């Protein structure tokens, strides 16, 4: 027994699949950027006052 899918239902299923993939990709990028911001090494710049006698 085969189920019949009309073009409207097939189109809706394709849109749902594309939206799911887009959501997953965006979520992965958000989490990756968040983790990178936490573990990113921060450079400490130490400024020293150097006085030269002229």
N, CA, C and O atoms as CSV, one atom per row, in Angstrom:
chain,resi,resn,atom,element,x,y,z
A,1,UNK,N,N,0.849,-1.186,0.000
A,1,UNK,CA,C,0.000,0.000,0.000
A,1,UNK,C,C,0.892,1.246,0.000
A,1,UNK,O,O,1.733,1.404,0.885
A,2,UNK,N,N,0.717,2.104,-0.959
A,2,UNK,CA,C,1.458,3.350,-1.047
A,2,UNK,C,C,0.570,4.506,-0.605
A,2,UNK,O,O,-0.622,4.557,-0.910
A,3,UNK,N,N,1.177,5.415,0.108
A,3,UNK,CA,C,0.437,6.600,0.519
A,3,UNK,C,C,0.585,7.687,-0.535
A,3,UNK,O,O,1.653,7.851,-1.125
A,4,UNK,N,N,-0.468,8.412,-0.763
A,4,UNK,CA,C,-0.457,9.474,-1.757
A,4,UNK,C,C,-0.130,10.792,-1.065
A,4,UNK,O,O,-0.738,11.139,-0.053
A,5,UNK,N,N,0.822,11.512,-1.610
A,5,UNK,CA,C,1.155,12.851,-1.118
A,5,UNK,C,C,0.896,13.836,-2.249
A,5,UNK,O,O,1.492,13.732,-3.321
A,6,UNK,N,N,0.030,14.766,-2.013
A,6,UNK,CA,C,-0.220,15.764,-3.039
A,6,UNK,C,C,0.923,16.784,-3.047
A,6,UNK,O,O,1.703,16.829,-2.096
A,7,UNK,N,N,1.038,17.600,-4.093
A,7,UNK,CA,C,2.151,18.546,-4.200
A,7,UNK,C,C,2.230,19.540,-3.034
A,7,UNK,O,O,3.324,19.947,-2.643
A,8,UNK,N,N,1.099,19.924,-2.489
A,8,UNK,CA,C,1.121,20.866,-1.361
A,8,UNK,C,C,1.773,20.263,-0.137
A,8,UNK,O,O,2.547,20.925,0.554
A,9,UNK,N,N,1.457,18.996,0.134
A,9,UNK,CA,C,2.040,18.323,1.290
A,9,UNK,C,C,3.536,18.086,1.084
A,9,UNK,O,O,4.332,18.261,2.007
A,10,UNK,N,N,3.904,17.693,-0.113
A,10,UNK,CA,C,5.325,17.484,-0.417
A,10,UNK,C,C,6.121,18.767,-0.285
A,10,UNK,O,O,7.237,18.761,0.236
A,11,UNK,N,N,5.551,19.867,-0.757
A,11,UNK,CA,C,6.211,21.163,-0.651
A,11,UNK,C,C,6.379,21.566,0.808
A,11,UNK,O,O,7.428,22.080,1.197
A,12,UNK,N,N,5.356,21.334,1.607
A,12,UNK,CA,C,5.430,21.657,3.026
A,12,UNK,C,C,6.506,20.827,3.715
A,12,UNK,O,O,7.247,21.341,4.552
A,13,UNK,N,N,6.594,19.559,3.372
A,13,UNK,CA,C,7.615,18.690,3.976
A,13,UNK,C,C,9.020,19.159,3.608
A,13,UNK,O,O,9.920,19.141,4.447
A,14,UNK,N,N,9.208,19.574,2.371
A,14,UNK,CA,C,10.516,20.084,1.945
A,14,UNK,C,C,10.867,21.356,2.711
A,14,UNK,O,O,12.010,21.522,3.135
A,15,UNK,N,N,9.907,22.252,2.893
A,15,UNK,CA,C,10.152,23.482,3.642
A,15,UNK,C,C,10.507,23.195,5.092
A,15,UNK,O,O,11.371,23.860,5.663
A,16,UNK,N,N,9.849,22.211,5.692
A,16,UNK,CA,C,10.137,21.848,7.082
A,16,UNK,C,C,11.547,21.287,7.199
A,16,UNK,O,O,12.266,21.609,8.145
A,17,UNK,N,N,11.946,20.453,6.250
A,17,UNK,CA,C,13.297,19.886,6.283
A,17,UNK,C,C,14.360,20.969,6.119
A,17,UNK,O,O,15.362,20.968,6.834
A,18,UNK,N,N,14.146,21.888,5.187
A,18,UNK,CA,C,15.098,22.984,4.972
A,18,UNK,C,C,15.170,23.877,6.218
A,18,UNK,O,O,16.261,24.280,6.621
A,19,UNK,N,N,14.035,24.186,6.823
A,19,UNK,CA,C,14.023,25.016,8.032
A,19,UNK,C,C,14.731,24.314,9.186
A,19,UNK,O,O,15.429,24.959,9.968
A,20,UNK,N,N,14.556,23.006,9.297
A,20,UNK,CA,C,15.224,22.261,10.366
A,20,UNK,C,C,16.735,22.311,10.189
A,20,UNK,O,O,17.459,22.540,11.157
A,21,UNK,N,N,17.226,22.101,8.963
A,21,UNK,CA,C,18.668,22.181,8.718
A,21,UNK,C,C,19.207,23.577,8.992
A,21,UNK,O,O,20.280,23.723,9.577
A,22,UNK,N,N,18.474,24.604,8.575
A,22,UNK,CA,C,18.916,25.979,8.818
A,22,UNK,C,C,18.969,26.271,10.312
A,22,UNK,O,O,19.903,26.922,10.783
A,23,UNK,N,N,17.986,25.801,11.056
A,23,UNK,CA,C,17.963,26.013,12.508
A,23,UNK,C,C,19.133,25.321,13.172
A,23,UNK,O,O,19.764,25.888,14.063
A,24,UNK,N,N,19.432,24.106,12.752
A,24,UNK,CA,C,20.557,23.375,13.334
A,24,UNK,C,C,21.870,24.083,13.051
A,24,UNK,O,O,22.716,24.195,13.939
A,25,UNK,N,N,22.052,24.562,11.831
A,25,UNK,CA,C,23.290,25.254,11.474
A,25,UNK,C,C,23.453,26.535,12.282
A,25,UNK,O,O,24.538,26.816,12.789
A,26,UNK,N,N,22.390,27.304,12.402
A,26,UNK,CA,C,22.461,28.556,13.169
A,26,UNK,C,C,22.744,28.266,14.636
A,26,UNK,O,O,23.552,28.958,15.254
A,27,UNK,N,N,22.093,27.257,15.201
A,27,UNK,CA,C,22.301,26.914,16.614
A,27,UNK,C,C,23.737,26.470,16.860
A,27,UNK,O,O,24.335,26.847,17.868
A,28,UNK,N,N,24.295,25.676,15.953
A,28,UNK,CA,C,25.687,25.240,16.093
A,28,UNK,C,C,26.620,26.440,16.067
A,28,UNK,O,O,27.565,26.500,16.853
A,29,UNK,N,N,26.375,27.397,15.179
A,29,UNK,CA,C,27.219,28.592,15.109
A,29,UNK,C,C,27.110,29.425,16.366
A,29,UNK,O,O,28.119,29.955,16.833
A,30,UNK,N,N,25.915,29.562,16.936
A,30,UNK,CA,C,25.742,30.339,18.159
A,30,UNK,C,C,26.501,29.692,19.309
A,30,UNK,O,O,27.208,30.375,20.051
A,31,UNK,N,N,26.357,28.387,19.459
A,31,UNK,CA,C,27.051,27.679,20.541
A,31,UNK,C,C,28.562,27.740,20.337
A,31,UNK,O,O,29.309,27.949,21.293
A,32,UNK,N,N,29.014,27.560,19.100
A,32,UNK,CA,C,30.457,27.614,18.824
A,32,UNK,C,C,31.035,28.994,19.141
A,32,UNK,O,O,32.106,29.095,19.739
A,33,UNK,N,N,30.335,30.048,18.747
A,33,UNK,CA,C,30.816,31.398,19.049
A,33,UNK,C,C,30.814,31.665,20.545
A,33,UNK,O,O,31.717,32.330,21.053
A,34,UNK,N,N,29.814,31.159,21.261
A,34,UNK,CA,C,29.756,31.336,22.710
A,34,UNK,C,C,30.933,30.627,23.383
A,34,UNK,O,O,31.586,31.199,24.255
A,35,UNK,N,N,31.200,29.391,22.981
A,35,UNK,CA,C,32.319,28.660,23.577
A,35,UNK,C,C,33.654,29.294,23.214
A,35,UNK,O,O,34.566,29.325,24.040
A,36,UNK,N,N,33.782,29.797,21.997
A,36,UNK,CA,C,35.019,30.483,21.622
A,36,UNK,C,C,35.232,31.735,22.446
A,36,UNK,O,O,36.366,32.055,22.801
A,37,UNK,N,N,34.165,32.445,22.755
A,37,UNK,CA,C,34.322,33.667,23.550
A,37,UNK,C,C,34.707,33.339,24.990
A,37,UNK,O,O,35.386,34.132,25.643
A,38,UNK,N,N,34.283,32.182,25.491
A,38,UNK,CA,C,34.650,31.794,26.855
A,38,UNK,C,C,36.108,31.351,26.918
A,38,UNK,O,O,36.848,31.770,27.808
A,39,UNK,N,N,36.519,30.513,25.987
A,39,UNK,CA,C,37.849,29.911,26.047
A,39,UNK,C,C,38.906,30.672,25.261
A,39,UNK,O,O,40.055,30.236,25.186
A,40,UNK,N,N,38.538,31.780,24.686
A,40,UNK,CA,C,39.499,32.555,23.910
A,40,UNK,C,C,40.542,33.150,24.849
A,40,UNK,O,O,40.201,33.703,25.895
A,41,UNK,N,N,41.786,33.037,24.478
A,41,UNK,CA,C,42.844,33.563,25.341
A,41,UNK,C,C,42.834,35.085,25.286
A,41,UNK,O,O,42.736,35.701,24.225
A,42,UNK,N,N,42.936,35.645,26.447
A,42,UNK,CA,C,42.949,37.098,26.538
A,42,UNK,C,C,44.388,37.548,26.746
A,42,UNK,O,O,45.084,37.061,27.637
A,43,UNK,N,N,44.811,38.463,25.928
A,43,UNK,CA,C,46.168,38.969,26.040
A,43,UNK,C,C,46.186,40.117,27.044
A,43,UNK,O,O,45.364,41.032,26.988
A,44,UNK,N,N,47.133,40.044,27.948
A,44,UNK,CA,C,47.282,41.092,28.954
A,44,UNK,C,C,48.432,41.984,28.506
A,44,UNK,O,O,49.556,41.525,28.301
A,45,UNK,N,N,48.130,43.231,28.362
A,45,UNK,CA,C,49.134,44.195,27.943
A,45,UNK,C,C,49.566,44.978,29.169
A,45,UNK,O,O,48.754,45.626,29.829
A,46,UNK,N,N,50.853,44.909,29.463
A,46,UNK,CA,C,51.394,45.630,30.605
A,46,UNK,C,C,52.128,46.855,30.056
A,46,UNK,O,O,53.063,46.745,29.264
A,47,UNK,N,N,51.677,48.001,30.497
A,47,UNK,CA,C,52.306,49.236,30.073
A,47,UNK,C,C,53.281,49.675,31.153
A,47,UNK,O,O,52.951,49.698,32.338
A,48,UNK,N,N,54.472,50.018,30.727
A,48,UNK,CA,C,55.464,50.494,31.658
A,48,UNK,C,C,55.819,51.924,31.293
A,48,UNK,O,O,55.993,52.267,30.124
A,49,UNK,N,N,55.921,52.737,32.314
A,49,UNK,CA,C,56.347,54.111,32.077
A,49,UNK,C,C,57.879,54.143,32.031
A,49,UNK,O,O,58.552,53.826,33.012
A,50,UNK,N,N,58.398,54.525,30.897
A,50,UNK,CA,C,59.850,54.627,30.741
A,50,UNK,C,C,60.175,56.106,30.624
A,50,UNK,O,O,59.697,56.808,29.732
A,51,UNK,N,N,61.005,56.553,31.559
A,51,UNK,CA,C,61.422,57.954,31.538
A,51,UNK,C,C,62.879,58.014,31.116
A,51,UNK,O,O,63.744,57.372,31.713
A,52,UNK,N,N,63.124,58.766,30.117
A,52,UNK,CA,C,64.468,58.951,29.624
A,52,UNK,C,C,64.957,60.333,30.010
A,52,UNK,O,O,64.252,61.328,29.842
A,53,UNK,N,N,66.170,60.380,30.528
A,53,UNK,CA,C,66.757,61.684,30.879
A,53,UNK,C,C,67.408,62.264,29.637
A,53,UNK,O,O,68.263,61.633,29.016
A,54,UNK,N,N,67.001,63.451,29.289
A,54,UNK,CA,C,67.570,64.105,28.107
A,54,UNK,C,C,68.675,65.027,28.505
A,54,UNK,O,O,69.281,65.671,27.649
